[in-house]
Amino acid sequence: MRSVQSSDLLHRETATLAFHNSEERFDPPKCHPKTRLAVLSEIMKWIKWEEDQCSFIMWVYGPAGAGKSAIAQTIAEICEEEMFLLASFFFSRNDPSRSSVRPLIATIAYQITLNLPDI
């Protein structure tokens, strides 16, 4: 009988379709070139600690259709390109594997172990 590795357990609980670059999310919403530059710049400055930080969490909010997911997708892609991205999770009410908070922690932890193998 094979013993179950903790990495196997973690992977089993991971919602891989929630990754920012999942094929399930092919052609995800993202900011059109040269739009939302001020917002993207402000978020990237916060991520890189280029200005005084007053909190460890940045909350992006707005009405439905305002572009929150597009901003988050664009930030994830920028962070991946600049090698800052540790993990991402994109919820979807239409996909049972990513429509609840249940797989969030395992998915984030799994991606961190992929990006920081020594962890």
Phi and psi in radians as a Rosetta constraint file:
Dihedral C 1 N 2 CA 2 C 2 CIRCULARHARMONIC -1.434 0.35
Dihedral N 2 CA 2 C 2 N 3 CIRCULARHARMONIC 2.342 0.35
Dihedral C 2 N 3 CA 3 C 3 CIRCULARHARMONIC -1.360 0.35
Dihedral N 3 CA 3 C 3 N 4 CIRCULARHARMONIC 2.544 0.35
Dihedral C 3 N 4 CA 4 C 4 CIRCULARHARMONIC -1.500 0.35
Dihedral N 4 CA 4 C 4 N 5 CIRCULARHARMONIC 2.111 0.35
Dihedral C 4 N 5 CA 5 C 5 CIRCULARHARMONIC -1.325 0.35
Dihedral N 5 CA 5 C 5 N 6 CIRCULARHARMONIC 2.624 0.35
Dihedral C 5 N 6 CA 6 C 6 CIRCULARHARMONIC -1.095 0.35
Dihedral N 6 CA 6 C 6 N 7 CIRCULARHARMONIC -0.559 0.35
Dihedral C 6 N 7 CA 7 C 7 CIRCULARHARMONIC -1.160 0.35
Dihedral N 7 CA 7 C 7 N 8 CIRCULARHARMONIC -0.582 0.35
Dihedral C 7 N 8 CA 8 C 8 CIRCULARHARMONIC -1.146 0.35
Dihedral N 8 CA 8 C 8 N 9 CIRCULARHARMONIC -0.748 0.35
Dihedral C 8 N 9 CA 9 C 9 CIRCULARHARMONIC -1.101 0.35
Dihedral N 9 CA 9 C 9 N 10 CIRCULARHARMONIC -0.749 0.35
Dihedral C 9 N 10 CA 10 C 10 CIRCULARHARMONIC -1.102 0.35
Dihedral N 10 CA 10 C 10 N 11 CIRCULARHARMONIC -0.814 0.35
Dihedral C 10 N 11 CA 11 C 11 CIRCULARHARMONIC -1.088 0.35
Dihedral N 11 CA 11 C 11 N 12 CIRCULARHARMONIC -0.667 0.35
Dihedral C 11 N 12 CA 12 C 12 CIRCULARHARMONIC -1.097 0.35
Dihedral N 12 CA 12 C 12 N 13 CIRCULARHARMONIC -0.529 0.35
Dihedral C 12 N 13 CA 13 C 13 CIRCULARHARMONIC -1.627 0.35
Dihedral N 13 CA 13 C 13 N 14 CIRCULARHARMONIC 0.022 0.35
Dihedral C 13 N 14 CA 14 C 14 CIRCULARHARMONIC -1.485 0.35
Dihedral N 14 CA 14 C 14 N 15 CIRCULARHARMONIC 2.414 0.35
Dihedral C 14 N 15 CA 15 C 15 CIRCULARHARMONIC -1.705 0.35
Dihedral N 15 CA 15 C 15 N 16 CIRCULARHARMONIC 1.470 0.35
Dihedral C 15 N 16 CA 16 C 16 CIRCULARHARMONIC -1.117 0.35
Dihedral N 16 CA 16 C 16 N 17 CIRCULARHARMONIC -0.397 0.35
Dihedral C 16 N 17 CA 17 C 17 CIRCULARHARMONIC -1.238 0.35
Dihedral N 17 CA 17 C 17 N 18 CIRCULARHARMONIC -0.194 0.35
Dihedral C 17 N 18 CA 18 C 18 CIRCULARHARMONIC -1.548 0.35
Dihedral N 18 CA 18 C 18 N 19 CIRCULARHARMONIC -0.133 0.35
Dihedral C 18 N 19 CA 19 C 19 CIRCULARHARMONIC -1.071 0.35
Dihedral N 19 CA 19 C 19 N 20 CIRCULARHARMONIC 2.615 0.35
Dihedral C 19 N 20 CA 20 C 20 CIRCULARHARMONIC -1.104 0.35
Dihedral N 20 CA 20 C 20 N 21 CIRCULARHARMONIC -0.434 0.35
Dihedral C 20 N 21 CA 21 C 21 CIRCULARHARMONIC -1.948 0.35
Dihedral N 21 CA 21 C 21 N 22 CIRCULARHARMONIC 0.392 0.35
Dihedral C 21 N 22 CA 22 C 22 CIRCULARHARMONIC -1.145 0.35
Dihedral N 22 CA 22 C 22 N 23 CIRCULARHARMONIC 2.466 0.35
Dihedral C 22 N 23 CA 23 C 23 CIRCULARHARMONIC -1.112 0.35
Dihedral N 23 CA 23 C 23 N 24 CIRCULARHARMONIC -0.459 0.35
Dihedral C 23 N 24 CA 24 C 24 CIRCULARHARMONIC -1.077 0.35
Dihedral N 24 CA 24 C 24 N 25 CIRCULARHARMONIC -0.528 0.35
Dihedral C 24 N 25 CA 25 C 25 CIRCULARHARMONIC -1.705 0.35
Dihedral N 25 CA 25 C 25 N 26 CIRCULARHARMONIC 0.450 0.35
Dihedral C 25 N 26 CA 26 C 26 CIRCULARHARMONIC -0.942 0.35
Dihedral N 26 CA 26 C 26 N 27 CIRCULARHARMONIC 2.341 0.35
Dihedral C 26 N 27 CA 27 C 27 CIRCULARHARMONIC 1.024 0.35
Dihedral N 27 CA 27 C 27 N 28 CIRCULARHARMONIC 0.938 0.35
Dihedral C 27 N 28 CA 28 C 28 CIRCULARHARMONIC -1.213 0.35
Dihedral N 28 CA 28 C 28 N 29 CIRCULARHARMONIC 2.830 0.35
Dihedral C 28 N 29 CA 29 C 29 CIRCULARHARMONIC -1.129 0.35
Dihedral N 29 CA 29 C 29 N 30 CIRCULARHARMONIC 2.318 0.35
Dihedral C 29 N 30 CA 30 C 30 CIRCULARHARMONIC -2.555 0.35
Dihedral N 30 CA 30 C 30 N 31 CIRCULARHARMONIC 2.843 0.35
Dihedral C 30 N 31 CA 31 C 31 CIRCULARHARMONIC -1.189 0.35
Dihedral N 31 CA 31 C 31 N 32 CIRCULARHARMONIC 2.406 0.35
Dihedral C 31 N 32 CA 32 C 32 CIRCULARHARMONIC -1.146 0.35
Dihedral N 32 CA 32 C 32 N 33 CIRCULARHARMONIC 2.569 0.35
Dihedral C 32 N 33 CA 33 C 33 CIRCULARHARMONIC -0.907 0.35
Dihedral N 33 CA 33 C 33 N 34 CIRCULARHARMONIC 2.446 0.35
Dihedral C 33 N 34 CA 34 C 34 CIRCULARHARMONIC 1.129 0.35
Dihedral N 34 CA 34 C 34 N 35 CIRCULARHARMONIC 0.408 0.35
Dihedral C 34 N 35 CA 35 C 35 CIRCULARHARMONIC -2.076 0.35
Dihedral N 35 CA 35 C 35 N 36 CIRCULARHARMONIC 2.716 0.35
Dihedral C 35 N 36 CA 36 C 36 CIRCULARHARMONIC 0.971 0.35
Dihedral N 36 CA 36 C 36 N 37 CIRCULARHARMONIC 0.513 0.35
Dihedral C 36 N 37 CA 37 C 37 CIRCULARHARMONIC -1.080 0.35
Dihedral N 37 CA 37 C 37 N 38 CIRCULARHARMONIC -0.697 0.35
Dihedral C 37 N 38 CA 38 C 38 CIRCULARHARMONIC -1.129 0.35
Dihedral N 38 CA 38 C 38 N 39 CIRCULARHARMONIC -0.761 0.35
Dihedral C 38 N 39 CA 39 C 39 CIRCULARHARMONIC -1.145 0.35
Dihedral N 39 CA 39 C 39 N 40 CIRCULARHARMONIC -0.819 0.35
Dihedral C 39 N 40 CA 40 C 40 CIRCULARHARMONIC -1.068 0.35
Dihedral N 40 CA 40 C 40 N 41 CIRCULARHARMONIC -0.724 0.35
Dihedral C 40 N 41 CA 41 C 41 CIRCULARHARMONIC -1.109 0.35
Dihedral N 41 CA 41 C 41 N 42 CIRCULARHARMONIC -0.759 0.35
Dihedral C 41 N 42 CA 42 C 42 CIRCULARHARMONIC -1.079 0.35
Dihedral N 42 CA 42 C 42 N 43 CIRCULARHARMONIC -0.755 0.35
Dihedral C 42 N 43 CA 43 C 43 CIRCULARHARMONIC -1.160 0.35
Dihedral N 43 CA 43 C 43 N 44 CIRCULARHARMONIC -0.757 0.35
Dihedral C 43 N 44 CA 44 C 44 CIRCULARHARMONIC -1.140 0.35
Dihedral N 44 CA 44 C 44 N 45 CIRCULARHARMONIC -0.644 0.35
Dihedral C 44 N 45 CA 45 C 45 CIRCULARHARMONIC -1.090 0.35
Dihedral N 45 CA 45 C 45 N 46 CIRCULARHARMONIC -0.694 0.35
Dihedral C 45 N 46 CA 46 C 46 CIRCULARHARMONIC -1.143 0.35
Dihedral N 46 CA 46 C 46 N 47 CIRCULARHARMONIC -0.772 0.35
Dihedral C 46 N 47 CA 47 C 47 CIRCULARHARMONIC -1.068 0.35
Dihedral N 47 CA 47 C 47 N 48 CIRCULARHARMONIC -0.725 0.35
Dihedral C 47 N 48 CA 48 C 48 CIRCULARHARMONIC -1.516 0.35
Dihedral N 48 CA 48 C 48 N 49 CIRCULARHARMONIC 0.031 0.35
Dihedral C 48 N 49 CA 49 C 49 CIRCULARHARMONIC 1.007 0.35
Dihedral N 49 CA 49 C 49 N 50 CIRCULARHARMONIC 0.718 0.35
Dihedral C 49 N 50 CA 50 C 50 CIRCULARHARMONIC -1.467 0.35
Dihedral N 50 CA 50 C 50 N 51 CIRCULARHARMONIC -0.171 0.35
Dihedral C 50 N 51 CA 51 C 51 CIRCULARHARMONIC -2.322 0.35
Dihedral N 51 CA 51 C 51 N 52 CIRCULARHARMONIC 2.920 0.35
Dihedral C 51 N 52 CA 52 C 52 CIRCULARHARMONIC -1.010 0.35
Dihedral N 52 CA 52 C 52 N 53 CIRCULARHARMONIC 2.281 0.35
Dihedral C 52 N 53 CA 53 C 53 CIRCULARHARMONIC -1.677 0.35
Dihedral N 53 CA 53 C 53 N 54 CIRCULARHARMONIC 2.313 0.35
Dihedral C 53 N 54 CA 54 C 54 CIRCULARHARMONIC -1.922 0.35
Dihedral N 54 CA 54 C 54 N 55 CIRCULARHARMONIC -0.082 0.35
Dihedral C 54 N 55 CA 55 C 55 CIRCULARHARMONIC -2.757 0.35
Dihedral N 55 CA 55 C 55 N 56 CIRCULARHARMONIC 2.792 0.35
Dihedral C 55 N 56 CA 56 C 56 CIRCULARHARMONIC -1.671 0.35
Dihedral N 56 CA 56 C 56 N 57 CIRCULARHARMONIC -0.023 0.35
Dihedral C 56 N 57 CA 57 C 57 CIRCULARHARMONIC -2.213 0.35
Dihedral N 57 CA 57 C 57 N 58 CIRCULARHARMONIC 2.337 0.35
Dihedral C 57 N 58 CA 58 C 58 CIRCULARHARMONIC -1.971 0.35
Dihedral N 58 CA 58 C 58 N 59 CIRCULARHARMONIC 2.185 0.35
Dihedral C 58 N 59 CA 59 C 59 CIRCULARHARMONIC -1.815 0.35
Dihedral N 59 CA 59 C 59 N 60 CIRCULARHARMONIC 2.084 0.35
Dihedral C 59 N 60 CA 60 C 60 CIRCULARHARMONIC -1.745 0.35
Dihedral N 60 CA 60 C 60 N 61 CIRCULARHARMONIC 2.140 0.35
Dihedral C 60 N 61 CA 61 C 61 CIRCULARHARMONIC -2.395 0.35
Dihedral N 61 CA 61 C 61 N 62 CIRCULARHARMONIC 2.793 0.35
Dihedral C 61 N 62 CA 62 C 62 CIRCULARHARMONIC 2.900 0.35
Dihedral N 62 CA 62 C 62 N 63 CIRCULARHARMONIC 3.009 0.35
Dihedral C 62 N 63 CA 63 C 63 CIRCULARHARMONIC -1.220 0.35
Dihedral N 63 CA 63 C 63 N 64 CIRCULARHARMONIC 2.861 0.35
Dihedral C 63 N 64 CA 64 C 64 CIRCULARHARMONIC -0.980 0.35
Dihedral N 64 CA 64 C 64 N 65 CIRCULARHARMONIC 2.350 0.35
Dihedral C 64 N 65 CA 65 C 65 CIRCULARHARMONIC 1.487 0.35
Dihedral N 65 CA 65 C 65 N 66 CIRCULARHARMONIC 0.056 0.35
Dihedral C 65 N 66 CA 66 C 66 CIRCULARHARMONIC -1.350 0.35
Dihedral N 66 CA 66 C 66 N 67 CIRCULARHARMONIC -0.282 0.35
Dihedral C 66 N 67 CA 67 C 67 CIRCULARHARMONIC 1.900 0.35
Dihedral N 67 CA 67 C 67 N 68 CIRCULARHARMONIC 0.299 0.35
Dihedral C 67 N 68 CA 68 C 68 CIRCULARHARMONIC -1.066 0.35
Dihedral N 68 CA 68 C 68 N 69 CIRCULARHARMONIC -0.781 0.35
Dihedral C 68 N 69 CA 69 C 69 CIRCULARHARMONIC -1.160 0.35
Dihedral N 69 CA 69 C 69 N 70 CIRCULARHARMONIC -0.652 0.35
Dihedral C 69 N 70 CA 70 C 70 CIRCULARHARMONIC -1.108 0.35
Dihedral N 70 CA 70 C 70 N 71 CIRCULARHARMONIC -0.737 0.35
Dihedral C 70 N 71 CA 71 C 71 CIRCULARHARMONIC -1.120 0.35
Dihedral N 71 CA 71 C 71 N 72 CIRCULARHARMONIC -0.814 0.35
Dihedral C 71 N 72 CA 72 C 72 CIRCULARHARMONIC -1.076 0.35
Dihedral N 72 CA 72 C 72 N 73 CIRCULARHARMONIC -0.740 0.35
Dihedral C 72 N 73 CA 73 C 73 CIRCULARHARMONIC -1.100 0.35
Dihedral N 73 CA 73 C 73 N 74 CIRCULARHARMONIC -0.793 0.35
Dihedral C 73 N 74 CA 74 C 74 CIRCULARHARMONIC -1.097 0.35
Dihedral N 74 CA 74 C 74 N 75 CIRCULARHARMONIC -0.739 0.35
Dihedral C 74 N 75 CA 75 C 75 CIRCULARHARMONIC -1.100 0.35
Dihedral N 75 CA 75 C 75 N 76 CIRCULARHARMONIC -0.757 0.35
Dihedral C 75 N 76 CA 76 C 76 CIRCULARHARMONIC -1.042 0.35
Dihedral N 76 CA 76 C 76 N 77 CIRCULARHARMONIC -0.738 0.35
Dihedral C 76 N 77 CA 77 C 77 CIRCULARHARMONIC -1.172 0.35
Dihedral N 77 CA 77 C 77 N 78 CIRCULARHARMONIC -0.713 0.35
Dihedral C 77 N 78 CA 78 C 78 CIRCULARHARMONIC -1.096 0.35
Dihedral N 78 CA 78 C 78 N 79 CIRCULARHARMONIC -0.801 0.35
Dihedral C 78 N 79 CA 79 C 79 CIRCULARHARMONIC -1.106 0.35
Dihedral N 79 CA 79 C 79 N 80 CIRCULARHARMONIC -0.686 0.35
Dihedral C 79 N 80 CA 80 C 80 CIRCULARHARMONIC -1.113 0.35
Dihedral N 80 CA 80 C 80 N 81 CIRCULARHARMONIC -0.777 0.35
Dihedral C 80 N 81 CA 81 C 81 CIRCULARHARMONIC -1.073 0.35
Dihedral N 81 CA 81 C 81 N 82 CIRCULARHARMONIC -0.680 0.35
Dihedral C 81 N 82 CA 82 C 82 CIRCULARHARMONIC -1.581 0.35
Dihedral N 82 CA 82 C 82 N 83 CIRCULARHARMONIC 0.112 0.35
Dihedral C 82 N 83 CA 83 C 83 CIRCULARHARMONIC 1.087 0.35
Dihedral N 83 CA 83 C 83 N 84 CIRCULARHARMONIC 0.663 0.35
Dihedral C 83 N 84 CA 84 C 84 CIRCULARHARMONIC -1.828 0.35
Dihedral N 84 CA 84 C 84 N 85 CIRCULARHARMONIC -0.296 0.35
Dihedral C 84 N 85 CA 85 C 85 CIRCULARHARMONIC -1.327 0.35
Dihedral N 85 CA 85 C 85 N 86 CIRCULARHARMONIC 2.116 0.35
Dihedral C 85 N 86 CA 86 C 86 CIRCULARHARMONIC -1.682 0.35
Dihedral N 86 CA 86 C 86 N 87 CIRCULARHARMONIC -0.670 0.35
Dihedral C 86 N 87 CA 87 C 87 CIRCULARHARMONIC -2.883 0.35
Dihedral N 87 CA 87 C 87 N 88 CIRCULARHARMONIC 2.786 0.35
Dihedral C 87 N 88 CA 88 C 88 CIRCULARHARMONIC -2.591 0.35
Dihedral N 88 CA 88 C 88 N 89 CIRCULARHARMONIC 2.743 0.35
Dihedral C 88 N 89 CA 89 C 89 CIRCULARHARMONIC -2.620 0.35
Dihedral N 89 CA 89 C 89 N 90 CIRCULARHARMONIC 2.098 0.35
Dihedral C 89 N 90 CA 90 C 90 CIRCULARHARMONIC -1.989 0.35
Dihedral N 90 CA 90 C 90 N 91 CIRCULARHARMONIC 1.999 0.35
Dihedral C 90 N 91 CA 91 C 91 CIRCULARHARMONIC -1.286 0.35
Dihedral N 91 CA 91 C 91 N 92 CIRCULARHARMONIC 2.740 0.35
Dihedral C 91 N 92 CA 92 C 92 CIRCULARHARMONIC -2.670 0.35
Dihedral N 92 CA 92 C 92 N 93 CIRCULARHARMONIC 2.175 0.35
Dihedral C 92 N 93 CA 93 C 93 CIRCULARHARMONIC -1.225 0.35
Dihedral N 93 CA 93 C 93 N 94 CIRCULARHARMONIC -0.284 0.35
Dihedral C 93 N 94 CA 94 C 94 CIRCULARHARMONIC -1.560 0.35
Dihedral N 94 CA 94 C 94 N 95 CIRCULARHARMONIC -0.091 0.35
Dihedral C 94 N 95 CA 95 C 95 CIRCULARHARMONIC -2.140 0.35
Dihedral N 95 CA 95 C 95 N 96 CIRCULARHARMONIC 1.968 0.35
Dihedral C 95 N 96 CA 96 C 96 CIRCULARHARMONIC -1.022 0.35
Dihedral N 96 CA 96 C 96 N 97 CIRCULARHARMONIC -0.465 0.35
Dihedral C 96 N 97 CA 97 C 97 CIRCULARHARMONIC -1.328 0.35
Dihedral N 97 CA 97 C 97 N 98 CIRCULARHARMONIC -0.229 0.35
Dihedral C 97 N 98 CA 98 C 98 CIRCULARHARMONIC -2.430 0.35
Dihedral N 98 CA 98 C 98 N 99 CIRCULARHARMONIC 0.510 0.35
Dihedral C 98 N 99 CA 99 C 99 CIRCULARHARMONIC -1.791 0.35
Dihedral N 99 CA 99 C 99 N 100 CIRCULARHARMONIC 0.046 0.35
Dihedral C 99 N 100 CA 100 C 100 CIRCULARHARMONIC -2.383 0.35
Dihedral N 100 CA 100 C 100 N 101 CIRCULARHARMONIC 2.935 0.35
Dihedral C 100 N 101 CA 101 C 101 CIRCULARHARMONIC -1.357 0.35
Dihedral N 101 CA 101 C 101 N 102 CIRCULARHARMONIC -0.247 0.35
Dihedral C 101 N 102 CA 102 C 102 CIRCULARHARMONIC -0.856 0.35
Dihedral N 102 CA 102 C 102 N 103 CIRCULARHARMONIC -0.842 0.35
Dihedral C 102 N 103 CA 103 C 103 CIRCULARHARMONIC -1.540 0.35
Dihedral N 103 CA 103 C 103 N 104 CIRCULARHARMONIC 0.043 0.35
Dihedral C 103 N 104 CA 104 C 104 CIRCULARHARMONIC -1.008 0.35
Dihedral N 104 CA 104 C 104 N 105 CIRCULARHARMONIC -0.965 0.35
Dihedral C 104 N 105 CA 105 C 105 CIRCULARHARMONIC -1.113 0.35
Dihedral N 105 CA 105 C 105 N 106 CIRCULARHARMONIC -0.786 0.35
Dihedral C 105 N 106 CA 106 C 106 CIRCULARHARMONIC -1.091 0.35
Dihedral N 106 CA 106 C 106 N 107 CIRCULARHARMONIC -0.682 0.35
Dihedral C 106 N 107 CA 107 C 107 CIRCULARHARMONIC -1.167 0.35
Dihedral N 107 CA 107 C 107 N 108 CIRCULARHARMONIC -0.781 0.35
Dihedral C 107 N 108 CA 108 C 108 CIRCULARHARMONIC -1.118 0.35
Dihedral N 108 CA 108 C 108 N 109 CIRCULARHARMONIC -0.811 0.35
Dihedral C 108 N 109 CA 109 C 109 CIRCULARHARMONIC -1.069 0.35
Dihedral N 109 CA 109 C 109 N 110 CIRCULARHARMONIC -0.740 0.35
Dihedral C 109 N 110 CA 110 C 110 CIRCULARHARMONIC -1.067 0.35
Dihedral N 110 CA 110 C 110 N 111 CIRCULARHARMONIC -0.802 0.35
Dihedral C 110 N 111 CA 111 C 111 CIRCULARHARMONIC -1.125 0.35
Dihedral N 111 CA 111 C 111 N 112 CIRCULARHARMONIC -0.652 0.35
Dihedral C 111 N 112 CA 112 C 112 CIRCULARHARMONIC -1.106 0.35
Dihedral N 112 CA 112 C 112 N 113 CIRCULARHARMONIC -0.712 0.35
Dihedral C 112 N 113 CA 113 C 113 CIRCULARHARMONIC -1.153 0.35
Dihedral N 113 CA 113 C 113 N 114 CIRCULARHARMONIC -0.524 0.35
Dihedral C 113 N 114 CA 114 C 114 CIRCULARHARMONIC -1.233 0.35
Dihedral N 114 CA 114 C 114 N 115 CIRCULARHARMONIC -0.681 0.35
Dihedral C 114 N 115 CA 115 C 115 CIRCULARHARMONIC -1.494 0.35
Dihedral N 115 CA 115 C 115 N 116 CIRCULARHARMONIC -0.397 0.35
Dihedral C 115 N 116 CA 116 C 116 CIRCULARHARMONIC -2.280 0.35
Dihedral N 116 CA 116 C 116 N 117 CIRCULARHARMONIC 1.307 0.35
Dihedral C 116 N 117 CA 117 C 117 CIRCULARHARMONIC -0.964 0.35
Dihedral N 117 CA 117 C 117 N 118 CIRCULARHARMONIC -0.510 0.35
Dihedral C 117 N 118 CA 118 C 118 CIRCULARHARMONIC -1.196 0.35
Dihedral N 118 CA 118 C 118 N 119 CIRCULARHARMONIC -0.258 0.35
